[in-house]
Amino acid sequence: MASLLPPNATQLEKDWEVVANIATDKPVNIRTLWDWETCPVEFLPWLAWALSVDDWDANWSEDQKRQSIKESYQIHVKKGTVGSIRRVLKATGFEDVDIVERQDATLHNGEVLRNGEKNYELKETRGFMYQVYLQRPISISQASQVRRILGQTAPVRCYLSSMHYEQALNLHNNTIKRNGEFTRGTA
């Protein structure tokens, strides 16, 4: 390839040109770079960045990455709704999710006995909390990922009061060590 550098180019500039030529030797069809289905895997993080994908994990499978990019537009269009929360959780691999909004909160006025079934709340914030129930067990790192996703997608006025999973992962049968990777049903 002919050099575009001037005759008085420094050695550093010549070295940069060599590296740039090596990096661009691989032909890439520009049309495929903007399509989530045909984009080469090595360019998916940049496509996700260009399309404002809120949450990205390099450890996801290729299918999860492509699904996340595919859903990003619909998530942004309806951001702040329960539908967008479900869509973003489904795109990242958490399909079976129940979201309970406006749960029944009570005031500190002595009308309800404290038995763990009700949440106590200030009158001004009543109705702005929600709970998430996952139908499969998750690790602590997955729980922090779900919390991060919810923080980016849920309405700003709302807050997550609790996150539960319904299915038990750890049975008391000496097959799993208690190393802090999993919790016992609440994340």
C-alpha positions as CSV (number, residue, x, y, z in Angstrom):
1,M,0.0,0.0,0.0
2,A,1.3,3.4,-0.9
3,S,2.2,5.7,2.0
4,L,0.3,8.9,2.6
5,L,2.9,10.3,5.0
6,P,5.1,13.2,3.9
7,P,8.8,12.6,3.3
8,N,9.7,14.2,6.6
9,A,7.5,11.9,8.7
10,T,9.0,10.8,12.0
11,Q,9.7,7.2,12.8
12,L,6.8,7.1,15.2
13,E,4.4,8.2,12.4
14,K,5.8,5.5,10.1
15,D,5.3,2.9,12.9
16,W,1.7,4.1,13.4
17,E,1.1,3.7,9.6
18,V,2.4,0.1,9.7
19,V,0.2,-0.8,12.6
20,A,-2.8,0.9,11.0
21,N,-2.2,-1.0,7.8
22,I,-2.1,-4.3,9.7
23,A,-5.3,-3.5,11.5
24,T,-7.2,-2.5,8.3
25,D,-6.0,-5.4,6.2
26,K,-9.1,-7.4,7.0
27,P,-11.8,-6.3,4.7
28,V,-15.1,-5.4,6.4
29,N,-18.4,-4.7,4.7
30,I,-19.6,-1.5,6.2
31,R,-23.2,-2.4,5.7
32,T,-22.9,-5.4,8.1
33,L,-21.5,-3.2,10.9
34,W,-24.8,-1.5,11.6
35,D,-27.0,-4.6,11.6
36,W,-27.3,-6.6,14.9
37,E,-27.8,-9.8,12.9
38,T,-24.8,-9.6,10.6
39,C,-22.3,-7.6,12.5
40,P,-19.1,-9.5,13.2
41,V,-18.8,-10.6,16.8
42,E,-15.6,-8.6,17.5
43,F,-17.5,-5.4,16.6
44,L,-20.6,-6.0,18.7
45,P,-19.4,-3.9,21.7
46,W,-19.0,-0.9,19.4
47,L,-22.4,-1.4,17.8
48,A,-23.9,-1.6,21.3
49,W,-22.2,1.6,22.3
50,A,-23.3,3.4,19.1
51,L,-26.9,2.3,19.7
52,S,-26.9,3.3,23.4
53,V,-27.2,-0.2,24.9
54,D,-27.4,0.6,28.7
55,D,-25.9,-2.6,30.1
56,W,-23.2,-4.7,28.4
57,D,-21.3,-7.7,29.7
58,A,-18.4,-9.2,27.8
59,N,-19.2,-12.5,29.4
60,W,-22.6,-12.8,27.8
61,S,-23.1,-15.3,25.0
62,E,-23.2,-14.0,21.4
63,D,-27.0,-14.6,21.3
64,Q,-27.5,-12.5,24.5
65,K,-25.3,-9.7,23.1
66,R,-27.2,-9.6,19.8
67,Q,-30.6,-9.7,21.6
68,S,-29.5,-6.9,23.8
69,I,-28.6,-4.8,20.8
70,K,-31.8,-5.7,19.0
71,E,-34.0,-4.7,21.9
72,S,-32.2,-1.4,22.7
73,Y,-34.4,0.8,20.5
74,Q,-37.7,-0.6,22.0
75,I,-36.3,-0.3,25.5
76,H,-35.4,3.4,25.0
77,V,-38.7,4.2,23.4
78,K,-40.6,2.9,26.4
79,K,-38.0,3.4,29.1
80,G,-39.5,3.8,32.5
81,T,-42.4,1.4,31.9
82,V,-42.9,-2.2,33.2
83,G,-42.8,-3.4,29.6
84,S,-39.3,-1.9,29.0
85,I,-38.1,-3.5,32.3
86,R,-39.4,-6.9,31.2
87,R,-37.9,-6.4,27.7
88,V,-34.4,-5.5,29.0
89,L,-34.4,-8.4,31.6
90,K,-35.5,-10.8,28.9
91,A,-32.8,-9.6,26.5
92,T,-30.1,-10.2,29.2
93,G,-31.3,-13.7,30.0
94,F,-33.9,-13.3,32.8
95,E,-37.1,-14.3,31.0
96,D,-39.4,-15.3,33.8
97,V,-39.9,-12.2,35.9
98,D,-42.8,-11.0,37.9
99,I,-42.9,-7.3,38.8
100,V,-45.1,-6.1,41.6
101,E,-45.8,-2.4,41.5
102,R,-47.5,-0.2,44.1
103,Q,-47.3,-2.8,46.7
104,D,-49.4,-2.3,49.8
105,A,-47.4,-0.2,52.2
106,T,-48.5,0.8,55.6
107,L,-47.8,3.8,57.8
108,H,-46.3,3.8,61.4
109,N,-49.7,4.4,63.0
110,G,-50.2,1.2,65.0
111,E,-52.9,-0.2,62.7
112,V,-50.9,-3.2,61.5
113,L,-48.8,-5.6,63.4
114,R,-45.2,-6.1,62.2
115,N,-45.1,-9.6,60.8
116,G,-42.8,-9.2,57.7
117,E,-45.6,-9.2,55.2
118,K,-46.1,-5.4,54.9
119,N,-43.6,-2.7,54.2
120,Y,-43.6,0.4,56.2
121,E,-43.4,3.6,54.2
122,L,-43.7,7.3,54.4
123,K,-47.0,8.7,53.1
124,E,-45.3,10.8,50.4
125,T,-43.5,7.8,48.8
126,R,-46.3,5.3,49.1
127,G,-46.9,3.6,45.7
128,F,-43.4,4.3,44.3
129,M,-41.7,1.0,45.3
130,Y,-41.7,-2.3,43.5
131,Q,-40.6,-5.8,44.0
132,V,-39.1,-8.3,41.4
133,Y,-39.7,-12.0,41.6
134,L,-37.4,-14.2,39.5
135,Q,-38.5,-17.7,38.7
136,R,-35.0,-19.1,38.8
137,P,-32.2,-18.8,41.3
138,I,-29.4,-16.3,40.7
139,S,-26.0,-15.7,42.1
140,I,-25.0,-12.6,44.0
141,S,-23.2,-11.2,40.9
142,Q,-26.2,-11.8,38.7
143,A,-28.4,-10.0,41.4
144,S,-26.1,-7.0,41.2
145,Q,-26.4,-7.1,37.4
146,V,-30.2,-7.2,37.6
147,R,-30.2,-4.3,40.1
148,R,-27.9,-2.3,37.8
149,I,-30.3,-3.0,34.8
150,L,-33.3,-2.0,36.9
151,G,-31.6,1.2,38.0
152,Q,-31.0,2.1,34.3
153,T,-34.5,1.2,33.1
154,A,-37.0,1.7,35.9
155,P,-38.6,5.1,36.4
156,V,-36.4,7.4,38.5
157,R,-39.3,8.1,40.9
158,C,-39.6,4.4,41.8
159,Y,-37.2,2.3,43.8
160,L,-36.7,-1.5,44.2
161,S,-37.8,-2.6,47.6
162,S,-36.8,-6.2,47.2
163,M,-35.8,-8.9,44.8
164,H,-36.7,-12.6,45.3
165,Y,-36.3,-15.8,43.5
166,E,-38.8,-18.5,43.9
167,Q,-36.8,-21.7,43.2
168,A,-34.3,-23.0,45.7
169,L,-30.8,-23.5,44.4
170,N,-29.0,-24.6,47.5
171,L,-30.3,-27.8,49.1
172,H,-28.8,-28.9,52.4
173,N,-27.2,-32.0,50.8
174,N,-23.5,-31.1,51.0
175,T,-23.1,-30.5,47.3
176,I,-22.6,-26.7,47.3
177,K,-20.1,-24.9,49.5
178,R,-21.2,-21.7,51.3
179,N,-18.6,-19.4,49.7
180,G,-20.8,-16.2,49.4
181,E,-21.6,-16.7,45.7
182,F,-25.3,-17.5,46.4
183,T,-27.9,-16.3,48.9
184,R,-31.0,-18.1,50.3
185,G,-33.8,-16.6,48.2
186,T,-33.5,-12.9,48.5
187,A,-30.9,-11.0,46.5
